[in-house]
Amino acid sequence: MRGLGLIGLVLVLGIVGLVAKKQMASMASSAQPAVPGVAAPAAGDARMNPQQVQQQVKEALDAAVKTRQMPDDN
């Protein structure tokens, strides 16, 4: 019975590893921005200015907050 449990565990870990690898590959190849309205960085622009990164993060957070605003229940 222990052997069966170990085989099952190894099988599940293998499946999870394959799914994670596939997910990471699809994320790396996607060129669409994560947040609508925020431009994706250029492919050749590997080194960005820290201020640019900070500005892009701020814009992405602002866009996310705008889309998630809900009316008060009061």
N, C-alpha and C positions, 0 to 999 in steps of 0.2 A: 504494500500500500504506500509506503514511503517513496518507493521508486516512481510510482504513478504520480504522486504529488510533485516530485521533483521534475519529472518530465513535463507535467502541465505548467509548472512555474517557468521553466526554460522556454517552453512554447509561447506562453503569454508574453514574456520579456522580449522574445524575438519579434513577435507581432507588433508590440508597442514600439520597438526600435525601428522597424520598417516604416510604420506610420509616422513617427517623428521625423525620420529622415526625409520622407516624401513631403511632409508639411514644410520642413525647413527649405527644401529645394524649391518648392512652389513660392514661398515667401521671398526668397532671394531673386527669383526670376521675374516677379511681378514689378511692373513699372508704374502702377497706379498709386497715387498718394493715399495714405491711410485715412486722412480726413478730407472730405470734400471741401473744395475752396482753398486748399493749401497746396501750393505747387510742390512737386517732388523735386529733390535735388538732381542736378545733371549727373549723368553716369561718369563723366570724366572728372567731376569735382570731388575728389576723394578727401582733400584737405579743405575744411571749411573754417572760417573765422569763428571763434567761440561766440562772438556777438551775433553772428548769423544763426548759429545753432540755437542760441537762447531765444532769438526772435522767432524762429520757426516753431520752437516748442511752445512759446507763448501763444502764437497764432493758432496752433493746433488745439491747445487747451481752451482757448476762447471759443473756437468753433465747436468744440465738443460740448462746452457748457451751454452754448446757445441752442444746440439741438436737443439737449436734455432738460431744458427748463420746463417745469411743470407748475400748474397753478396751485396756489395754497388751498388746503382743505378747510380753512377757517370759514 
